Amino acid sequence: MQRDFVLRVDFAPGAVQGPDGHAADLPGACAAYEAAIAAAGGIDLQILGIGTDGHIAFNEPGSSLGSRTRLKTLTTQTRADNARFFDDNIELVPHHCLTQGLATIMSARRLVLIAAGRAKAEAVHKLAEGPVSTMWPATVIQHHPHATVLIDEGAASRLQLVTYYREVYANKPTWQGI
C-alpha cells in the first residue's frame, strides 16, 4: 500500500542554522556552532539526505562515529554528485566544507532521512540492512531511537526486506507519526 504524504514544517525565524563557513577561524566557528546547539537545548529535528557513498551531512566514508562539527575534505564522488549545484562544473565544487559530525547528528531528538532514485539504492541498503560501519556513515542511524527513513521505489530497489518494511509502514500506529 502506497501512502502519499506532504511533510510541512514551519520553522521559526532563526531556527534553522549552520556553522559559519566564511569565518576567519573555522575551528572556532565549529566550536561556536556546537556551543549554540547546546545553548538552544539541542537539536529537535535533523533532516538529512544520503550520498551515493553513504555519507550524511558530508561525513564521508571513514568519518568517526563520534565526530562533532568540523572541517571535512570532500571525496571526488561527493564533489561530482554536488556539481549540479555549481553549473555542473566539478571544478567549482569546494574541496572542503564545515559539517555536523555524526555524534552531533545522533544527538538530535528526531531524525528524518530522505532518499530518492536508484543511485541511492546501495546506500539505503547499507543504511537499513548492513552493519554499522565508518565505511557507510549513514549506518550509525541504526542506533538512533527515533529515526524515520523516507524513500522512493528507486532508492528501495536493493532492500532485501522491502516487503516487510512496506507491511510495517502500512500498519504503523498513527500515534507514531512519520
Backbone bond lengths (Angstrom), bond angles and torsions (degrees), N, CA, C in turn:
res aa  C-N    CA-C-N  psi(-1)  N-CA   C-N-CA  omega(-1)  CA-C   N-CA-C  phi
1 M - - - 1.457 - - 1.523 109.01 -
2 Q 1.292 115.85 125.84 1.454 120.27 178.12 1.520 109.45 -98.42
3 R 1.320 114.72 132.37 1.458 120.05 175.02 1.520 107.97 -111.77
4 D 1.297 115.82 131.17 1.457 119.49 172.96 1.513 107.33 -90.95
5 F 1.304 116.05 143.90 1.450 118.73 -179.92 1.517 109.56 -147.13
6 V 1.289 113.49 158.31 1.449 121.97 173.39 1.514 106.35 -124.59
7 L 1.304 115.24 124.45 1.460 120.49 177.40 1.520 107.04 -97.85
8 R 1.310 115.32 112.62 1.458 120.01 179.94 1.522 107.54 -120.43
9 V 1.300 114.34 123.51 1.453 120.34 179.25 1.521 107.81 -132.41
10 D 1.308 116.67 123.66 1.458 120.99 175.58 1.525 107.80 -99.62
11 F 1.311 115.21 119.62 1.453 120.31 179.99 1.518 109.86 -100.43
12 A 1.310 115.65 139.96 1.467 120.47 175.31 1.528 108.59 -65.36
13 P 1.318 117.34 148.72 1.476 119.41 176.88 1.529 110.23 -53.44
14 G 1.330 115.75 132.32 1.459 120.97 179.61 1.517 114.56 84.56
15 A 1.342 117.36 -3.36 1.464 119.99 -177.10 1.523 112.41 -74.07
16 V 1.313 117.46 -27.06 1.461 121.80 179.84 1.524 107.50 -103.46
17 Q 1.319 115.20 118.36 1.464 119.65 -177.00 1.510 110.06 -139.24
18 G 1.319 114.96 159.86 1.457 121.75 174.79 1.507 109.01 -138.02
19 P 1.315 116.81 170.07 1.462 119.50 178.08 1.529 110.16 -69.46
20 D 1.321 116.33 153.96 1.464 122.58 -177.40 1.522 110.39 -81.22
21 G 1.310 116.49 95.59 1.456 122.25 -179.77 1.519 114.50 -71.23
22 H 1.318 117.35 -7.03 1.467 121.05 178.61 1.527 112.02 -103.72
23 A 1.314 117.29 4.35 1.458 120.68 -178.15 1.529 110.71 -65.33
24 A 1.321 116.63 147.85 1.466 121.20 176.53 1.529 110.38 -68.46
25 D 1.331 116.66 -32.16 1.468 122.76 -179.92 1.526 108.10 -110.91
26 L 1.324 117.63 90.62 1.464 120.89 -175.75 1.530 112.97 -65.66
27 P 1.335 119.70 -44.11 1.476 117.46 175.66 1.529 111.81 -60.40
28 G 1.331 117.21 -36.40 1.459 120.82 176.51 1.515 112.05 -65.31
29 A 1.337 116.59 -37.81 1.468 121.04 178.00 1.528 110.36 -65.21
30 C 1.326 116.86 -37.98 1.470 120.59 178.05 1.523 110.39 -65.62
31 A 1.328 116.20 -44.22 1.472 120.38 178.51 1.521 110.60 -64.02
32 A 1.341 116.89 -40.46 1.469 120.51 178.93 1.525 110.71 -64.21
33 Y 1.316 117.31 -37.55 1.462 121.28 178.66 1.527 110.69 -64.75
34 E 1.319 116.70 -45.61 1.464 120.58 177.33 1.532 110.50 -61.28
35 A 1.335 116.41 -40.39 1.470 120.55 178.74 1.528 110.64 -64.96
36 A 1.336 116.85 -38.95 1.463 120.87 179.06 1.529 110.79 -65.20
37 I 1.322 116.81 -38.29 1.466 120.27 176.66 1.527 109.59 -61.68
38 A 1.315 116.16 -46.87 1.468 120.46 179.93 1.523 110.99 -62.36
39 A 1.336 117.21 -43.31 1.464 121.48 -178.97 1.528 111.64 -64.61
40 A 1.329 116.22 -30.49 1.472 120.75 179.41 1.529 112.04 -81.17
41 G 1.311 117.19 -3.82 1.466 120.06 -179.28 1.511 113.14 88.90
42 G 1.322 117.38 14.56 1.463 121.79 178.19 1.520 112.14 100.73
43 I 1.301 114.71 -178.42 1.464 123.13 -179.19 1.526 107.93 -98.84
44 D 1.330 116.73 124.49 1.467 120.69 177.87 1.525 111.35 -77.50
45 L 1.327 116.59 -49.00 1.459 121.83 -174.71 1.521 109.38 -135.52
46 Q 1.311 115.97 124.78 1.461 122.82 176.40 1.514 107.10 -111.23
47 I 1.333 117.85 117.67 1.462 122.65 178.51 1.526 106.83 -103.35
48 L 1.326 115.67 127.17 1.456 121.57 -173.22 1.517 112.13 -128.38
49 G 1.310 114.19 154.74 1.453 122.63 164.13 1.516 106.23 -111.80
50 I 1.313 116.59 -178.21 1.455 121.15 177.90 1.515 108.57 -137.29
51 G 1.324 115.83 136.86 1.459 120.33 177.08 1.521 111.17 -80.48
52 T 1.313 116.45 164.17 1.461 120.61 179.58 1.525 111.61 -62.45
53 D 1.328 116.70 -22.45 1.464 121.03 178.27 1.527 112.13 -98.02
54 G 1.328 117.06 12.27 1.452 121.61 176.89 1.511 115.29 84.50
55 H 1.338 117.09 10.59 1.463 117.11 178.87 1.530 109.99 -79.65
56 I 1.321 115.04 150.26 1.452 122.08 171.17 1.518 107.02 -128.38
57 A 1.333 115.56 138.73 1.465 121.87 -179.53 1.521 111.30 50.06
58 F 1.291 118.33 38.01 1.473 124.89 178.80 1.516 113.52 63.59
59 N 1.319 117.51 22.05 1.465 121.25 169.03 1.519 105.84 -83.94
60 E 1.318 115.04 94.34 1.455 122.12 -174.40 1.530 111.08 -69.79
61 P 1.338 117.83 162.92 1.462 120.04 174.71 1.529 110.34 -50.55
62 G 1.323 115.03 134.95 1.457 121.19 -176.74 1.520 113.27 97.31
63 S 1.329 117.63 -7.31 1.463 121.11 179.79 1.524 110.72 -66.26
64 S 1.293 115.80 143.40 1.459 121.23 178.18 1.521 110.67 -66.22
65 L 1.323 116.04 134.79 1.456 120.58 176.99 1.523 111.47 -68.00
66 G 1.328 117.51 -16.95 1.460 122.04 179.11 1.523 113.31 -101.37
67 S 1.335 117.58 14.11 1.469 121.05 -174.21 1.526 112.89 -72.17
68 R 1.307 114.24 152.92 1.465 124.02 175.55 1.527 108.28 -116.98
69 T 1.318 116.91 177.73 1.462 122.34 -177.97 1.527 109.86 -51.86
70 R 1.346 115.32 130.42 1.460 120.31 -175.22 1.518 111.24 -164.25
71 L 1.340 114.94 173.37 1.450 122.60 172.83 1.525 107.94 -78.42
72 K 1.317 116.73 134.66 1.459 120.61 -178.49 1.523 109.55 -132.57
73 T 1.327 117.22 138.54 1.456 122.89 173.94 1.519 108.55 -84.76
74 L 1.323 116.45 130.42 1.460 121.63 -178.59 1.525 110.86 -86.33
75 T 1.321 116.32 142.59 1.465 120.77 176.22 1.528 109.29 -74.52
76 T 1.316 114.82 162.29 1.464 119.83 176.11 1.521 110.55 -60.00
77 Q 1.342 117.16 -38.78 1.469 121.13 178.60 1.526 110.99 -61.05
78 T 1.325 117.63 -46.17 1.462 120.93 179.55 1.515 110.58 -63.89
79 R 1.318 116.57 -40.89 1.464 119.78 178.59 1.527 110.18 -63.87
80 A 1.326 117.61 -41.78 1.472 121.09 178.06 1.525 110.60 -63.72
81 D 1.338 116.73 -43.32 1.474 120.60 179.54 1.521 112.09 -63.31
82 N 1.332 117.61 -28.40 1.463 121.22 -177.90 1.521 113.87 -98.37
83 A 1.314 116.97 1.75 1.466 120.27 178.26 1.528 111.33 -59.84
84 R 1.329 117.65 -25.68 1.469 120.92 179.68 1.525 111.75 -59.70
85 F 1.313 117.21 -24.33 1.468 121.24 177.81 1.532 112.19 -86.34
86 F 1.335 116.38 -2.16 1.463 122.54 -176.76 1.528 110.04 -130.63
87 D 1.331 115.79 49.87 1.466 122.28 -179.80 1.523 112.80 53.66
88 D 1.349 116.66 34.50 1.465 123.10 -179.75 1.534 113.26 56.10
89 N 1.326 116.29 29.48 1.458 121.78 -179.89 1.533 109.08 -115.74
90 I 1.330 116.95 103.46 1.464 120.77 -177.41 1.524 112.24 -60.81
91 E 1.327 116.97 -26.35 1.467 119.81 179.75 1.532 111.79 -65.91
92 L 1.324 117.33 -22.30 1.468 121.12 178.92 1.531 112.50 -86.60
93 V 1.338 117.05 -12.91 1.468 120.97 -178.60 1.528 108.64 -77.95
94 P 1.323 117.52 127.91 1.473 119.60 179.98 1.526 112.02 -59.34
95 H 1.313 115.63 153.90 1.465 121.91 175.60 1.530 111.57 -86.30
96 H 1.341 116.41 -17.70 1.471 121.56 -176.80 1.525 109.72 -133.98
97 C 1.321 115.08 158.28 1.454 120.68 174.25 1.522 108.33 -153.91
98 L 1.319 115.87 166.21 1.452 120.99 169.25 1.517 106.35 -95.66
99 T 1.306 116.42 137.09 1.455 120.33 -178.30 1.516 110.95 -143.73
100 Q 1.300 115.69 149.56 1.461 119.61 169.00 1.519 107.45 -65.08
101 G 1.319 116.49 141.60 1.450 120.58 175.03 1.517 111.09 -80.43
102 L 1.307 114.97 169.71 1.459 119.95 -178.46 1.524 112.22 -64.20
103 A 1.331 117.70 -36.61 1.472 119.50 177.46 1.527 110.88 -68.35
104 T 1.322 116.98 -34.84 1.468 120.26 176.33 1.529 109.52 -63.24
105 I 1.318 116.86 -46.94 1.463 121.87 178.99 1.530 110.65 -60.73
106 M 1.315 115.99 -45.09 1.468 120.23 -177.38 1.523 112.96 -67.67
107 S 1.321 117.87 -17.25 1.467 120.17 178.64 1.526 112.57 -80.45
108 A 1.345 117.45 -9.71 1.464 120.28 177.15 1.526 110.07 -64.16
109 R 1.320 115.94 146.33 1.461 119.65 -179.86 1.531 112.40 -67.90
110 R 1.326 116.27 -31.09 1.460 120.76 -178.73 1.520 109.16 -144.45
111 L 1.340 116.09 138.06 1.460 122.36 176.57 1.518 109.62 -117.27
112 V 1.326 116.12 139.78 1.460 122.17 169.73 1.524 106.46 -129.58
113 L 1.326 116.12 120.66 1.463 121.92 177.43 1.514 107.85 -112.20
114 I 1.328 116.10 133.80 1.462 122.46 -178.46 1.523 108.15 -121.26
115 A 1.340 116.39 132.04 1.463 121.05 178.22 1.520 109.13 -139.76
116 A 1.312 115.67 141.09 1.461 120.81 179.62 1.526 110.08 -140.08
117 G 1.318 114.83 140.66 1.456 121.50 172.88 1.519 114.37 96.12
118 R 1.338 114.36 152.81 1.462 122.00 -179.61 1.522 112.56 -60.26
119 A 1.308 117.78 -29.08 1.473 120.30 -179.69 1.528 111.28 -61.33
120 K 1.319 117.50 -22.63 1.465 121.81 -179.59 1.533 112.50 -95.75
121 A 1.330 118.10 -2.15 1.465 122.08 -172.59 1.526 113.17 -59.88
122 E 1.315 118.56 -44.89 1.466 120.12 -178.96 1.524 110.46 -66.32
123 A 1.330 117.12 -41.71 1.462 120.58 178.85 1.526 111.32 -63.68
124 V 1.333 117.66 -40.90 1.469 121.37 177.95 1.526 109.87 -66.37
125 H 1.323 117.39 -40.38 1.465 121.24 177.03 1.525 110.52 -58.85
126 K 1.320 117.39 -48.59 1.471 120.79 179.06 1.526 110.49 -63.89
127 L 1.336 116.97 -42.44 1.467 121.89 179.62 1.521 111.22 -55.64
128 A 1.312 117.09 -48.43 1.466 121.34 -172.66 1.525 113.82 -88.94
129 E 1.325 117.24 -32.78 1.457 119.49 -169.61 1.524 114.88 -123.65
130 G 1.312 117.18 -0.90 1.455 119.87 179.87 1.514 111.79 -97.96
131 P 1.323 116.58 171.99 1.469 119.58 175.96 1.528 110.21 -73.16
132 V 1.310 116.89 153.99 1.461 121.27 175.19 1.524 107.63 -67.78
133 S 1.322 115.84 126.80 1.455 120.44 -173.85 1.519 110.83 -154.84
134 T 1.319 115.91 145.17 1.468 119.31 174.06 1.525 111.27 -67.28
135 M 1.328 117.90 -17.23 1.467 120.38 178.21 1.530 111.66 -71.72
136 W 1.319 116.61 -23.23 1.464 123.17 176.05 1.532 106.09 -130.38
137 P 1.329 118.46 81.69 1.469 121.72 -171.38 1.523 115.23 -52.69
138 A 1.320 118.47 -33.23 1.471 120.58 -179.10 1.518 112.48 -62.85
139 T 1.322 117.96 -19.66 1.470 120.21 -179.22 1.518 112.18 -62.01
140 V 1.318 118.12 -21.18 1.472 120.51 178.48 1.528 110.83 -59.11
141 I 1.323 117.02 -24.61 1.465 121.56 -179.61 1.532 111.25 -61.04
142 Q 1.320 117.82 -22.57 1.470 120.20 176.82 1.527 111.30 -57.27
143 H 1.319 117.53 -24.15 1.466 121.59 -179.14 1.529 113.27 -91.29
144 H 1.322 117.94 -1.98 1.470 119.50 -178.18 1.525 109.90 -81.20
145 P 1.334 117.96 135.55 1.464 119.88 -177.25 1.518 115.30 -74.80
146 H 1.346 118.18 -14.34 1.466 119.01 -177.53 1.529 109.63 -146.38
147 A 1.318 115.54 71.48 1.460 121.42 179.98 1.522 109.45 -114.64
148 T 1.318 115.80 141.09 1.459 122.64 176.00 1.522 107.47 -124.75
149 V 1.333 116.81 132.64 1.459 122.66 178.59 1.517 107.44 -115.71
150 L 1.329 116.45 120.76 1.462 122.83 179.93 1.533 107.92 -111.67
151 I 1.347 116.08 120.79 1.461 120.20 -175.66 1.519 110.65 -137.84
152 D 1.320 114.62 159.20 1.460 119.41 175.24 1.537 109.21 -97.76
153 E 1.326 116.30 -179.40 1.465 121.54 -177.47 1.525 112.05 -59.49
154 G 1.324 117.11 -40.79 1.465 120.24 -179.99 1.515 111.85 -62.04
155 A 1.317 116.92 -46.99 1.469 121.05 179.55 1.520 111.47 -67.38
156 A 1.329 117.70 -25.19 1.469 122.07 -179.73 1.528 113.01 -86.43
157 S 1.312 118.01 -5.14 1.467 121.47 -168.76 1.525 115.25 -64.52
158 R 1.306 120.33 -17.71 1.467 122.57 178.77 1.532 113.40 -101.75
159 L 1.315 117.61 -2.39 1.459 120.22 -176.68 1.527 110.86 -71.36
160 Q 1.312 116.41 127.18 1.459 121.03 179.94 1.526 111.81 -76.50
161 L 1.319 117.10 -28.17 1.465 121.74 -177.75 1.526 111.84 -106.20
162 V 1.324 117.67 28.71 1.460 121.28 -174.14 1.529 112.06 -58.82
163 T 1.326 118.26 -37.33 1.464 120.52 178.88 1.525 110.20 -62.75
164 Y 1.315 116.52 -43.75 1.460 120.74 177.92 1.525 110.56 -62.70
165 Y 1.320 117.88 -45.35 1.470 120.79 -179.56 1.528 110.74 -60.24
166 R 1.322 116.57 -38.67 1.473 119.62 177.81 1.522 111.03 -65.05
167 E 1.334 117.47 -40.72 1.468 121.00 177.32 1.522 110.98 -62.52
168 V 1.316 116.38 -44.86 1.466 120.91 179.17 1.518 109.87 -59.05
169 Y 1.324 116.43 -46.50 1.464 120.15 -178.29 1.530 111.07 -65.41
170 A 1.323 116.61 -42.49 1.471 120.36 -179.00 1.525 111.99 -64.86
171 N 1.319 117.21 -28.14 1.463 121.26 -176.43 1.523 113.20 -110.71
172 K 1.297 116.57 16.32 1.461 121.09 -178.55 1.528 110.69 -68.92
173 P 1.336 117.21 133.14 1.463 119.15 176.91 1.543 110.94 -60.57
174 T 1.314 116.43 136.41 1.463 119.90 -178.19 1.513 113.04 -61.16
175 W 1.343 117.84 -28.27 1.457 120.35 -178.28 1.529 112.23 -67.75
176 Q 1.336 117.82 -14.62 1.464 119.80 178.99 1.530 112.64 -79.33
177 G 1.310 117.81 -14.52 1.469 120.03 -178.69 1.517 110.67 69.06
178 I 1.323 115.92 -161.77 1.467 117.83 -179.95 1.507 111.47 -75.30
